[in-house]
Amino acid sequence: TIKDKYNIGSEYEVKIIKLTDFGAFAEMEQGVAGLIHSSEIKHMQKNVNPKSVFKIGDTVKVKLKEVDIEKRKISLSHKDCLPNPIDEFIKKYPINSEVDAKVVTKKDFGIFCNTGDSDIDIFVHYKQLDYLESSKALDNYNKGDKVKLKIIDIKDDKVNGSIRALKKDPFSFFDNKKIGDIVSTRVVEVQDNGLKIDVGPDRFQTIIRKTELAIEKSDQRPNRFSSGDSIDAAILELDKEKRR
């Protein structure tokens, strides 16, 4: 008879009757209890220790999330009855905002930054540090560094930012170019299958394949060149959508 008495999405006052590692059981009425999973206790935190928030006997407000009659399970959310700090963040820093922040954590896959006036960290993936999209760009950042970034995405209580979005895109060099145009390039690295080169004042990196180094097969040897060499080359392919 649960569905006749309670509505999904409505808020109710319940009594905490049991605490576990994975959540808190709350009594809605005599003989009817639901689970507040640890991921439904606080905003921005998935693995909250229920014992750090609740005590047995506490009366708290919850939102009814789900009722599974077949499995005899009721899912409740405490965090849905609390103000979400992400809402306040979005009001102050909507998507496309440019913000000043400080690096608070550095990982192998990116950096976490904070504006100093919010508990919410902004994640910048290493591919969003510069247009080379190399993890080596992380070497340029350390904890405590001040950075300027752009908010590019806010989803599932997570904020993503980009530092490269505030820099000039090196690919813009090709805006007025077409296939067949000859451009001056500089060798960045000699590879077995060709040359890695950069083009334009902001040094967009691309490649000259081994087979495109010379007409004669005997001359198609990348080791004929050295890093720093200047080479005139014709544009063979130009896909502005795929930035290739």
N, C-alpha and C positions, 0 to 999 in steps of 0.2 A: 504493500500500500504506500510505499515511499513516494512514488511519483504523483500520487494523489494529494500528498501533503506538502511536498517541497518542489520548488521550481528551479530548473537548471539556470544558473546565472544570477540567482537571487542571493542576498546576504542574510546570514543567520548568526545568532550568538550560540556558541557551543562551549562545552566543558571538557578540558583536557583530562583524560582518564588513564593514558598510558604513553610513555616515552620510549622510543627505540632509536637505534643508530640511523635508521633510514627515514624517520618521521615521527609524527605525534598522532595518536588516535584521540578523536574528539567525539563526545557523546552529543547527539542532536536531540534525542529524547530517550526515555528508558528503553534499553535493549537495542538501540539504533546508534551505531558509531561509524564515523568515516575517518579516512586517513588524510592528514596534511603531510604530504611527502616533503622531504627536506628541500627539494627544489621549489616548493611552493610557500616557503616560509618568508624569505626576504627577496626583494628585488636585487638584481645584479649578482646574486650569489646562488650557486646551484647546490652546493654541498654544505648546508648549514647544520650545525649540531643542534638538534631540537632542544637539548637540555640547557643550551646557552640562552634560549629565548623563552621557553615555557617551563612551568612547574605544574605538577599534577594538582588539579583543582582549579587552575586558572580558567576564567571565562574570557573567551576571545571571539572576535568577529571573523567569519569565514565566508567565502563565496562557494556555492555548490557548483562543482565543475562537471561531474559525471556520476551517473548512477547505472551500474551494471546489475540488473535484476538476476540474470542467469548466474553470474559469479558471486552475487551477494556482496558487491563492493561499492563503496561510495568514496569519491575523490573530492577533497576540499582544498581551497587555496586561502591562505592567510594574507599573502602578499598582494592579492588582487583587491584587498580592502584597505591597502596602505597607499599613500602617495608614491608614485614612481619617480625617482630622481631623474630618470631619462627624459621625462616630460619637461621638467624645468630646464634641462640641458638643451633640448631641442628649441625651446622658446628663445634661449639666449644665443645658441649657436646652431641655427638651421643649416641644412645641407647647402653647400657652396660658400659657407662662411669662411673667411680667412682669420685664423687665430694665432696668437703667440702662445707657445707652450714650452715646457721643459721636459727633457727625456728623463723618465723615472725608472724604466726597466729596459734592458737590452737582451734580446733573445737571438737564436740562430736564424729565425725566420722574420725578424723585424724589431721594431722598437715601440714601446708604449710611452705616450706623452700625456702630460696633464697641464691644464690651463692655470692651476693654482687656486681656482675659486669653485671647484667641483670635485666630488669624489670619483667622478667617472674619468677613466683613462681613454685616450684616443690611440687606436692601434694603427701603425703605419707599416705595411708589409714591405719587405726589402725591394720588391719590384716597383713600389711607389716612392722610392727614395730618389731615383733618377731614371732617365730613359734607356739606360743600358740594361736595366732589369737584372743586374748581377748582385749576388749576395755580398760581393766584395765592397759594395757601397756602405755596408754596415761598419766598415773600418773607420769611416769618417764621423761616426757618432758615438758618444759616450754618455753615461749617466750624468745628469746635471747640465748638459748642453742645452742652450736655448735655440728653439727652432720656430720657423713660421710654416704653417701648413694650412691645407684646405680640407674642410669636412666634405667627404665625398659619398658617405653612406651611413645610415643609421638603421640597423635592423636587429631584431631579437635582443634588444637592450645592449647592443654592441655598436660602438662608434668607430668608423674607419676614416682615416685621413690620408692625405697625399702631400708630400713635399714637392715632388716633381711637377705637380699640377700648377705650381706657381713659377715654374721655370719655362724658358722658351723651348718649344719642342724642336729638336734638331731636324726632324723630318720635314719641317716647314720649308727647308731649303729646296724641296722638290715641288713646292706648290706651283711654280711657273715652269716646270720642266716637263719634257715628254720623252717617250722612247726614242732612242737614236741620238739624243743630245750628248755632247761630249763634256765631261766634267773632270776636274783635277782631283785626284785622290791621294791619300797617304797610307803607306803600308803600316799597319799596327802590329800584325803578327803573321809570320810565315807558317803555314800549315801544310800537311801532307796532301790535302785535297784542294788546295788553293791558297788565296791570300785573304786575310781579314784586313779590311781597309776602313778608313773613315773619310767622310765627304762633307763639304760645307764648313762654314765658320764655327758651327756648334758641334761638328764632328760626329755626324750620324754614322754608326758602324754597320757595315754590310760586308759582302764577300765578292771576290772575283774567282769563279770556279777555275780549277786547273785547266779544263778544256778551253777556257776563254782567254788564256794567257798568251797564246800564239796560234798561228795557223798551222805551222809544222808541229807534228806530235813530239818531235825530238826537242823542240823549244818550250814545250809545255811543262817546264820544271819550276815549281814554286821557289826552290832554293837558289834560283838565279837572282832573286830579290832579297832585300834586307829590310828590317824594320826602319821606318823613317823615309824610305824611298818615295818619291813622287811619281805617280803614274797617271797619264791621261787615259780615261776609259769611257766607252759609250754606254748609255743606259740601255740595258737589255730587257728589263722588266720593271714595271712601275705600277704597283697596286696601292693606291692611297688609302683605301679602306682597311686593308690588312697591314698597312705600314711596312710594305715590303718592296 
